[in-house]
Amino acid sequence: MYGLTVSGGFDFAADKGHLAVDLPGGAIDHSDQIFADNKIYISGVQGIGEGTWGVMPRDEAEAHYLLRAPLNDPEHVLQQIAAMREISQEGTENVQGVRAVRYRGILDHRTATLRMATGMRTRMDQARDALGSDVPVFADAWVDGRGRLVQIRMNVNMSGARVTLTMALSDIGKPVRVRVPRASDTVPVTEVGGILNG
């Protein structure tokens, strides 16, 4: 079992943000990711020198694990949660310091495998075929009294392998500043792997 922490600021309206990704005890235990101008800049990419950022078009990033967003893109998680089906209202709870209504639903196979790399998608297709139905992916969304999403959780338990993704949204409306690396400090990449990068 391991826990991966992704934290940072994201301005969804301006489509920019910065994330710090940490995996204590991992072979590579930290990565920084900057989202701006429809690109993702990634530090700590294997095979790229210290102080140099890998850069790739945001829409070309892929997920390599179940319930992971391509390069930890929080907008991807919002797209998945927006496609929740069979939704029920589960009551009111305190989440992120506010009262919020909890909604529960499921993600269908297409949504769970959205922008997934070919190899992982093939394994998911095989799992679905073996089950005879979609892999059961459950989703929860907490919405505050002003209609703002304050937390998301998705989870799956498949043959004892359990994956849970929780995304908390706080400081809503607070300005986000992003410092884009200079072009001379970047190297184009076509694929980025590893547990830190989704």
Secondary structure as UniProt FT lines:
FT   STRAND          5..11
FT   TURN            12..15
FT   STRAND          16..22
FT   TURN            24..25
FT   STRAND          30..36
FT   TURN            37..38
FT   STRAND          39..42
FT   TURN            46..47
FT   TURN            50..51
FT   STRAND          53..57
FT   HELIX           58..60
FT   TURN            66..67
FT   HELIX           70..72
FT   HELIX           74..82
FT   STRAND          85..95
FT   TURN            96..97
FT   STRAND          98..107
FT   HELIX           109..112
FT   TURN            113..115
FT   HELIX           118..131
FT   STRAND          137..144
FT   TURN            145..146
FT   STRAND          149..158
FT   TURN            159..160
FT   STRAND          161..168
FT   TURN            172..173
FT   HELIX           183..185
FT   STRAND          186..188
FT   HELIX           195..197
//
